[in-house]
Amino acid sequence: MTVQLNHTIVWCHDKQKSSAFMAEILGLPAPKAFYHFMVVELANGVSLDFSDNGDAVVTQHYAFLVS
């Protein structure tokens, strides 16, 4: 059995702005809507699924290897 990370949810206050900013700074294609998420696709098949959180957003950590 192989295991791969498929996606992770990124909690934010404005999924449109946050996902667009992430895609822009990483030089990735514009986010696409998927149900109630805005999805940023990474080169290795993993996606960052941005979702609005009405509550306080706590610190989250994401690490990227960038060439």
N, C-alpha and C positions, 0 to 999 in steps of 0.2 A: 504494500500500500504506500502510495506517495501522498504527501500533504503539502499544499501550497496555500499561501495567503491569497484570498480572492479580493477582499475589499475591507475597508475599515470606515466607520462613520466618524466624520469630523463635525462636532457640535459647534455651532456658531450663532451669532445674532442675525446675520443676513447672508443666507446661503448663496444668493446671486452675486453679491459683491465679494464675498470671501472666496468662492470657487473661481471666479474670474481673476481675482488677484493671484491666487496660487498658480493657475494655469499660465498667466502672463509671466510671473517671475521665474517659472521653470521652463518657459518656452514650449509649452504643450498646447494642443488644440483646445479650443473653447469648450467649456463644460457643456454637458448635455443633460436634459431633464430625464429622470427615470423615477416614475411615481412621484413621491414628494421630495426626492433628492435632486441635487445638482451634482453630477458625476464628472470627476477629472480622471481620465484614463492615463496610467503610467505605461512606460515602454515595456515593462515586464509582465503586463497583463493584470496587475493589481489596480484597483480604483480607489479613489478617495471620494466618499459619498457624503456631501455636505448637507446638513440638516439643521434647520432653525431649532433653537432650544429657548423656550420662553424664560427659563430659569437662568441663574448665573452660570456662565460658562467657566468651568474649571480648567486649570492648566493641563495641556495635553502635549505629548512629545511625539514627534515624527522625525525620523532620520532618513536622509536621502543620500545616495551615492551619485554624484554628478560628474560626468567626464569633462 
